Amino acid sequence: MTTTVATKLSKNEAELLETITEQYGFVSKSEVVRNAIRFYLNLLSLKPKERLITLRLINEVISPSKRSSSELIEEAHREEDET
């Protein structure tokens, strides 16, 4: 079963969608949206600790910090142990 969903995007969102489609070689803007929705839903299905680790890893790839991903993961484990 498939479902079709329509949405309105701002001009900036539409331009970003176009840029992402071209920059990453997606076949279409619809493919980008499908992948983004699937990624988001899969992320939501993770347990909170796993979600935090995944988001920190993604953040490290997008915006590298002085700390490595493994250091960020260790920090997440310490934070969990403290609670």
C-alpha positions as CSV (number, residue, x, y, z in Angstrom):
1,M,0.0,0.0,0.0
2,T,1.3,3.5,-0.8
3,T,0.0,6.8,0.4
4,T,0.4,10.2,-1.4
5,V,0.9,13.2,0.7
6,A,1.0,16.8,-0.6
7,T,2.7,19.6,1.2
8,K,3.6,23.3,0.7
9,L,7.2,24.5,1.1
10,S,8.5,27.9,1.6
11,K,10.7,29.4,-1.1
12,N,13.8,28.7,1.0
13,E,12.7,25.1,1.7
14,A,12.0,24.5,-2.0
15,E,15.4,25.9,-3.0
16,L,17.1,23.7,-0.4
17,L,15.3,20.7,-1.6
18,E,16.4,21.4,-5.2
19,T,20.0,21.9,-4.0
20,I,20.1,18.7,-2.0
21,T,18.6,16.8,-5.0
22,E,21.3,18.0,-7.3
23,Q,24.2,18.0,-4.9
24,Y,23.6,14.4,-3.7
25,G,22.5,12.9,-7.0
26,F,19.0,12.0,-6.1
27,V,16.7,11.0,-9.1
28,S,14.0,13.5,-8.0
29,K,12.9,15.8,-5.2
30,S,10.3,13.1,-4.3
31,E,13.1,10.7,-3.7
32,V,14.7,13.1,-1.3
33,V,11.5,13.6,0.6
34,R,10.8,9.9,0.8
35,N,14.3,9.2,2.1
36,A,14.1,12.0,4.6
37,I,10.7,10.8,6.0
38,R,11.9,7.2,6.2
39,F,15.1,8.3,8.0
40,Y,13.1,10.4,10.5
41,L,10.6,7.7,11.2
42,N,13.4,5.1,11.7
43,L,15.1,7.6,14.0
44,L,12.0,7.9,16.1
45,S,11.7,4.2,16.4
46,L,15.1,4.0,18.3
47,K,15.4,4.0,22.0
48,P,16.3,7.4,23.5
49,K,19.9,6.4,24.1
50,E,20.4,5.0,20.6
51,R,18.7,8.1,19.1
52,L,21.0,10.4,21.0
53,I,24.1,8.5,19.9
54,T,22.9,8.5,16.3
55,L,22.1,12.2,16.3
56,R,25.5,13.0,17.8
57,L,27.2,10.9,15.1
58,I,25.2,12.7,12.4
59,N,26.1,16.1,14.0
60,E,29.8,15.1,14.0
61,V,29.6,14.3,10.3
62,I,27.8,17.5,9.5
63,S,29.7,19.9,11.8
64,P,32.9,18.3,13.1
65,S,33.9,19.4,16.5
66,K,37.2,19.1,18.4
67,R,35.9,15.9,20.0
68,S,35.7,12.7,18.1
69,S,32.5,10.7,17.7
70,S,33.7,8.1,20.1
71,E,34.3,10.8,22.7
72,L,30.7,12.0,22.2
73,I,29.4,8.5,22.5
74,E,31.3,8.0,25.7
75,E,29.9,11.2,27.0
76,A,26.4,10.0,26.2
77,H,27.1,6.8,28.1
78,R,28.3,8.8,31.1
79,E,25.2,11.0,31.0
80,E,23.0,7.9,31.0
81,D,24.8,6.4,33.9
82,E,24.4,9.5,35.9
83,T,20.6,9.4,35.5
